[in-house]
């Protein structure tokens, strides 16, 4: 294992990996700001449960739609230029949240534009992975994906800063790390010497129509969609269901966000070792059982424990899906990452929207949580059918790299 680690660190470009991580981290923080500030905003504006769900979900919808063109740009003009564009454009909705937004409608506009920050995902992961050989793809993308810990910053510190400075000013404070990361990104990152094949729009829509991409989108819609949906909405859910203060609910939600974020690179490492398909089979089953557990709306301590474990499983699943992706799409990984990232964001948009709507119509979060369990079961059943076609074709046994097979 030590030899594995040593060869990994020597095989790529560490400054670019760090820059990709920082870019994704600060953008993830901005992307989920409305989730971290949602309880404060909802109290001030008197929002209904459905409005709370929509408010926290709209940035995820924006991220889903905007990841598609930014994924294409990553291949067309290079990851570094695209990353700088994402960082610059993210400042616009952050400024709007600070100086302009004061109603539910205006916050929906800000939320949708914060989807630009969510597009950093399709820059950071290809930018990092292109520096590393196939056997380290899972770890490289997992480490860059660790930037998702930016959601932890929004979830944990957002309610505290809103309590002290007001939620408008939290947007203003977010501009400071955003500007700092932009400078660091310019200085330390560079595109891999072997450039990705530039993709035309025809290539983009060609990948979008492929059966395997549809299947990957389903799997990532469950893993990343489930994680980011909970990351955005969990503090509101815990506050509503268990009568917690904004800060206490944010602290408990941050435990789940931390678990799902930190294990993502471990998910990539384990998928490299044991195979992405094998990992996903286990994880989809676990998520289904855990989601059904929280759907029973148990005591607070039990619910938090189940949420933390479930979000960790979803984080493992994110790394496992992306361990498989480069082996299937090779030089088209930028386009594929954009499409897959969009699918994950759409899944994230769906979760808080349906949780809020069902809470308002039925008076309970139980049915929305049970629906997540059902989707995990569907993903498990689909994977069990298609894996026989994938193994031996473009991937080895259980989803390990074919060259690593004996």
Legacy VTK file of the C-alpha trace (Angstrom):
# vtk DataFile Version 3.0
C-alpha trace
ASCII
DATASET POLYDATA
POINTS 406 float
0.000 0.000 0.000
2.890 2.393 0.781
4.379 1.734 -2.657
0.969 2.476 -4.157
0.827 5.844 -2.369
4.411 6.777 -3.299
3.895 5.993 -6.965
0.631 7.965 -6.984
2.241 11.153 -5.672
5.057 10.862 -8.193
2.876 10.148 -11.201
0.978 13.427 -11.608
1.127 17.183 -10.927
0.404 17.950 -7.269
-0.046 21.764 -7.602
-2.770 21.256 -10.196
-4.460 18.664 -7.991
-4.406 21.155 -5.105
-5.694 23.975 -7.315
-8.506 21.796 -8.658
-9.460 20.867 -5.100
-9.498 24.514 -3.938
-11.536 25.637 -6.929
-14.147 22.953 -6.326
-14.115 23.619 -2.562
-14.825 27.360 -2.673
-17.352 26.933 -5.474
-19.129 24.167 -3.545
-19.338 26.528 -0.584
-20.966 29.224 -2.748
-23.211 26.688 -4.474
-24.768 25.530 -1.172
-24.962 28.955 0.502
-28.745 29.029 0.276
-28.859 25.636 1.960
-26.704 26.884 4.831
-28.705 30.096 5.135
-32.080 28.524 4.348
-33.414 28.411 7.903
-32.590 32.084 8.515
-34.088 33.138 5.190
-37.206 30.999 5.726
-37.823 32.533 9.147
-37.405 36.097 7.869
-39.602 35.601 4.777
-42.127 33.184 6.326
-41.654 30.444 3.704
-43.830 27.335 3.419
-42.261 23.831 3.451
-42.585 23.632 -0.347
-40.897 27.022 -0.734
-38.077 25.948 1.572
-37.485 22.874 -0.552
-37.532 24.862 -3.791
-35.231 27.577 -2.424
-32.528 25.070 -1.486
-33.067 23.011 -4.658
-32.835 25.760 -7.292
-29.019 26.088 -7.118
-28.848 22.356 -7.809
-31.089 22.754 -10.855
-28.906 25.622 -12.088
-25.805 23.523 -11.509
-27.316 20.646 -13.461
-28.109 22.776 -16.483
-24.868 24.772 -16.444
-22.589 21.766 -15.981
-23.481 20.697 -19.509
-21.968 23.700 -21.359
-19.075 24.027 -18.896
-18.266 20.343 -19.342
-18.056 20.921 -23.077
-15.916 24.046 -22.538
-13.481 22.066 -20.380
-12.590 20.008 -23.435
-13.000 22.820 -25.976
-10.846 25.578 -24.407
-9.063 23.753 -21.568
-9.780 23.162 -17.901
-7.767 26.115 -16.591
-9.538 28.736 -18.716
-12.902 27.186 -17.895
-12.066 27.140 -14.178
-11.174 30.828 -14.206
-14.431 31.591 -16.003
-16.421 29.672 -13.381
-14.697 31.478 -10.501
-15.261 34.896 -12.079
-18.905 34.306 -12.938
-19.672 32.854 -9.492
-18.955 36.279 -8.014
-22.032 37.701 -9.788
-24.788 35.811 -7.889
-22.799 36.111 -4.653
-22.798 39.898 -5.094
-26.513 39.799 -5.914
-27.234 37.858 -2.746
-25.294 40.411 -0.721
-26.572 43.657 -2.237
-29.853 42.923 -4.027
-31.907 39.837 -3.136
-34.630 40.489 -0.551
-37.636 38.398 -1.645
-38.366 34.767 -2.410
-38.509 35.475 -6.157
-35.196 37.376 -6.202
-33.541 34.602 -4.174
-34.681 32.056 -6.745
-32.804 34.090 -9.374
-29.701 34.188 -7.181
-30.046 30.475 -6.478
-30.247 29.525 -10.128
-27.164 31.614 -10.965
-25.293 30.009 -8.073
-25.501 26.931 -10.264
-22.454 28.426 -12.021
-20.473 27.518 -8.909
-21.774 23.969 -9.126
-20.235 23.744 -12.592
-16.758 23.760 -11.004
-17.194 20.025 -10.610
-16.795 19.431 -14.355
-13.595 21.476 -14.354
-11.846 20.169 -11.246
-12.217 16.431 -11.787
-11.008 16.229 -15.416
-8.283 18.788 -14.702
-6.863 16.592 -11.944
-7.433 13.179 -13.523
-5.730 13.994 -16.848
-2.385 14.195 -15.055
-2.632 10.608 -13.738
-2.457 7.130 -15.326
-5.490 4.866 -15.510
-4.726 2.902 -12.345
-4.846 6.114 -10.268
-7.934 7.675 -11.880
-10.219 6.839 -8.971
-7.908 8.359 -6.356
-7.071 11.493 -8.385
-10.713 12.266 -9.101
-11.610 11.415 -5.520
-9.060 13.850 -4.103
-10.217 16.629 -6.423
-13.796 15.711 -5.536
-12.892 16.185 -1.879
-13.487 19.852 -2.667
-17.111 19.019 -1.995
-16.168 19.704 1.646
-16.981 23.292 0.707
-20.591 22.295 1.306
-19.567 21.579 4.901
-18.356 25.168 5.269
-21.713 26.489 4.066
-23.706 24.092 6.261
-21.716 24.543 9.464
-20.674 28.190 9.359
-23.614 29.604 7.396
-26.146 29.554 10.272
-23.563 30.870 12.755
-22.480 33.766 10.550
-26.096 34.581 9.671
-26.930 34.754 13.372
-24.111 37.251 13.935
-23.986 39.318 10.740
-27.303 38.667 8.957
-27.712 36.344 5.992
-27.165 39.099 3.408
-23.688 39.812 4.751
-22.722 36.143 4.650
-22.838 36.433 0.850
-20.448 39.372 1.089
-18.064 37.418 3.303
-18.044 34.577 0.773
-16.380 36.874 -1.774
-13.149 36.854 0.262
-12.236 33.155 -0.123
-13.607 33.196 -3.673
-11.133 35.920 -4.692
-8.247 34.268 -2.829
-8.779 30.915 -4.538
-9.002 32.582 -7.950
-5.509 34.042 -7.451
-4.075 30.710 -6.249
-5.724 28.887 -9.154
-4.097 31.225 -11.677
-0.656 30.773 -10.148
-0.323 27.037 -9.460
-2.464 25.121 -11.954
-1.782 24.115 -15.525
-3.488 21.895 -18.061
-2.092 18.403 -18.614
0.473 18.196 -21.452
-1.616 15.611 -23.289
-4.664 17.665 -24.095
-8.075 16.122 -24.243
-9.617 15.681 -27.647
-11.682 18.763 -28.391
-15.301 17.756 -28.690
-17.841 19.251 -31.059
-21.456 19.761 -30.076
-22.202 16.698 -32.173
-19.809 14.671 -30.021
-21.479 16.087 -26.924
-24.977 15.064 -27.981
-23.598 11.746 -29.187
-22.341 10.924 -25.681
-25.577 12.229 -24.186
-27.603 9.713 -26.205
-25.481 6.666 -25.381
-27.131 3.957 -23.298
-24.187 3.699 -20.916
-24.277 7.426 -20.228
-27.970 7.178 -19.356
-27.135 4.367 -16.936
-24.217 6.277 -15.404
-26.559 9.247 -14.995
-29.058 7.120 -13.077
-26.359 5.845 -10.734
-24.859 9.275 -10.125
-28.285 10.841 -9.806
-28.807 8.581 -6.792
-25.330 8.878 -5.221
-24.392 12.514 -5.796
-27.998 13.674 -6.052
-28.801 12.059 -2.719
-25.721 13.537 -1.073
-26.002 17.104 -2.332
-29.779 17.129 -1.859
-29.351 16.237 1.800
-26.406 18.627 2.147
-28.666 21.452 1.000
-31.850 20.522 2.856
-30.940 18.415 5.889
-30.613 21.307 8.341
-34.128 22.461 7.431
-35.489 18.909 7.696
-33.932 18.369 11.132
-35.102 21.765 12.338
-38.685 21.194 11.191
-38.940 17.563 12.309
-37.214 17.822 15.679
-37.693 21.478 16.632
-33.981 22.326 16.696
-32.428 25.782 16.622
-30.881 26.908 13.342
-27.334 26.516 14.673
-27.945 23.087 16.249
-29.646 21.795 13.096
-26.734 23.108 11.020
-24.210 21.399 13.280
-25.939 18.019 13.012
-26.423 18.363 9.251
-22.726 19.192 8.949
-21.867 15.763 10.423
-23.539 14.089 7.454
-21.997 16.503 4.974
-18.554 15.911 6.471
-18.980 12.136 6.300
-20.082 12.150 2.657
-17.402 14.624 1.581
-14.394 13.124 3.311
-14.980 9.547 2.192
-15.246 10.386 -1.499
-11.528 9.832 -2.257
-11.627 6.680 -0.139
-14.478 5.535 -2.351
-12.258 6.045 -5.378
-9.375 4.191 -3.706
-11.564 1.239 -2.719
-13.096 1.164 -6.190
-9.601 1.028 -7.707
-8.778 -1.893 -5.408
-12.027 -3.889 -5.312
-13.830 -2.594 -8.404
-16.398 0.157 -8.895
-19.221 -2.212 -9.808
-18.772 -4.338 -6.697
-18.698 -1.205 -4.526
-21.864 0.183 -6.068
-23.747 -3.081 -5.579
-23.025 -2.934 -1.858
-23.625 0.810 -1.506
-26.966 0.979 -3.303
-28.281 -1.783 -1.050
-27.004 0.001 2.053
-28.506 3.349 1.015
-31.897 1.733 0.414
-31.926 0.195 3.907
-30.694 3.379 5.614
-33.192 5.601 3.781
-36.031 3.306 4.853
-34.704 3.573 8.395
-34.854 7.386 8.470
-38.264 7.240 6.734
-39.604 5.807 10.000
-38.747 9.201 11.571
-37.005 7.724 14.644
-35.640 9.660 17.608
-33.193 12.458 16.873
-30.055 10.530 17.839
-31.019 7.514 15.736
-32.047 9.697 12.784
-28.761 11.621 12.830
-26.749 8.396 12.996
-28.670 6.929 10.043
-28.302 10.144 8.026
-24.549 10.295 8.678
-24.022 6.669 7.609
-26.283 7.092 4.574
-24.433 10.209 3.426
-21.111 8.410 3.909
-22.387 5.586 1.686
-23.476 8.135 -0.911
-19.994 9.694 -0.749
-18.387 6.285 -1.293
-20.761 5.827 -4.217
-19.699 9.117 -5.807
-16.070 7.990 -5.833
-17.030 4.562 -7.166
-19.007 5.939 -10.117
-16.116 8.191 -11.102
-13.629 5.367 -10.858
-15.512 3.709 -13.725
-16.109 6.788 -15.878
-12.597 7.441 -17.336
-12.243 3.798 -18.380
-15.482 3.969 -20.343
-15.023 7.398 -21.934
-11.247 7.957 -22.177
-10.471 11.241 -23.955
-14.162 12.155 -23.823
-14.099 12.266 -20.027
-14.636 16.062 -19.920
-17.887 15.857 -21.848
-18.926 12.739 -19.935
-18.166 14.442 -16.616
-20.319 17.412 -17.618
-23.268 15.199 -18.463
-22.840 13.065 -15.371
-22.425 16.108 -13.143
-25.645 17.522 -14.554
-27.457 14.270 -13.799
-26.196 14.346 -10.222
-27.358 17.939 -9.788
-30.781 17.135 -11.209
-31.018 14.309 -8.680
-30.073 16.793 -5.978
-32.760 19.211 -7.178
-35.361 16.472 -7.085
-34.708 15.400 -3.471
-35.328 18.647 -1.494
-38.109 19.660 -3.890
-40.029 16.428 -3.334
-39.260 16.387 0.401
-40.626 19.913 0.830
-43.665 19.308 -1.367
-44.607 16.021 0.322
-44.088 17.592 3.747
-46.541 20.349 2.832
-49.125 18.007 1.288
-48.887 15.048 3.671
-47.525 16.708 6.789
-44.558 14.305 6.948
-41.096 13.807 5.481
-41.521 10.010 5.607
-42.839 9.466 2.081
-40.057 11.543 0.491
-37.380 9.562 2.318
-39.028 6.288 1.318
-38.923 7.431 -2.299
-35.120 7.797 -2.072
-34.925 4.214 -0.803
-36.998 3.059 -3.786
-34.683 4.861 -6.228
-31.646 3.172 -4.667
-33.337 -0.206 -5.185
-34.025 0.658 -8.832
-30.364 1.616 -9.340
-29.256 -1.672 -7.749
-31.543 -3.700 -10.008
-30.381 -1.885 -13.159
-26.712 -2.336 -12.220
-27.213 -6.052 -11.645
-28.565 -6.363 -15.197
-25.964 -4.292 -17.085
-22.776 -5.290 -15.277
-22.447 -8.533 -17.266
-22.281 -6.446 -20.460
-19.691 -4.038 -19.046
-17.306 -6.571 -17.471
-14.895 -7.958 -20.034
-15.878 -5.307 -22.566
-14.342 -2.058 -21.317
-13.710 -2.878 -17.656
-12.343 -5.868 -15.751
-13.976 -8.134 -13.196
-16.147 -6.307 -10.634
-15.177 -2.988 -12.272
-11.406 -3.085 -11.768
-9.027 -1.822 -14.447
-8.643 -4.554 -17.089
-4.856 -4.303 -17.148
-4.798 -5.029 -13.441
-6.482 -8.397 -13.907
-4.393 -11.525 -13.600
LINES 1 407
406 0 1 2 3 4 5 6 7 8 9 10 11 12 13 14 15 16 17 18 19 20 21 22 23 24 25 26 27 28 29 30 31 32 33 34 35 36 37 38 39 40 41 42 43 44 45 46 47 48 49 50 51 52 53 54 55 56 57 58 59 60 61 62 63 64 65 66 67 68 69 70 71 72 73 74 75 76 77 78 79 80 81 82 83 84 85 86 87 88 89 90 91 92 93 94 95 96 97 98 99 100 101 102 103 104 105 106 107 108 109 110 111 112 113 114 115 116 117 118 119 120 121 122 123 124 125 126 127 128 129 130 131 132 133 134 135 136 137 138 139 140 141 142 143 144 145 146 147 148 149 150 151 152 153 154 155 156 157 158 159 160 161 162 163 164 165 166 167 168 169 170 171 172 173 174 175 176 177 178 179 180 181 182 183 184 185 186 187 188 189 190 191 192 193 194 195 196 197 198 199 200 201 202 203 204 205 206 207 208 209 210 211 212 213 214 215 216 217 218 219 220 221 222 223 224 225 226 227 228 229 230 231 232 233 234 235 236 237 238 239 240 241 242 243 244 245 246 247 248 249 250 251 252 253 254 255 256 257 258 259 260 261 262 263 264 265 266 267 268 269 270 271 272 273 274 275 276 277 278 279 280 281 282 283 284 285 286 287 288 289 290 291 292 293 294 295 296 297 298 299 300 301 302 303 304 305 306 307 308 309 310 311 312 313 314 315 316 317 318 319 320 321 322 323 324 325 326 327 328 329 330 331 332 333 334 335 336 337 338 339 340 341 342 343 344 345 346 347 348 349 350 351 352 353 354 355 356 357 358 359 360 361 362 363 364 365 366 367 368 369 370 371 372 373 374 375 376 377 378 379 380 381 382 383 384 385 386 387 388 389 390 391 392 393 394 395 396 397 398 399 400 401 402 403 404 405
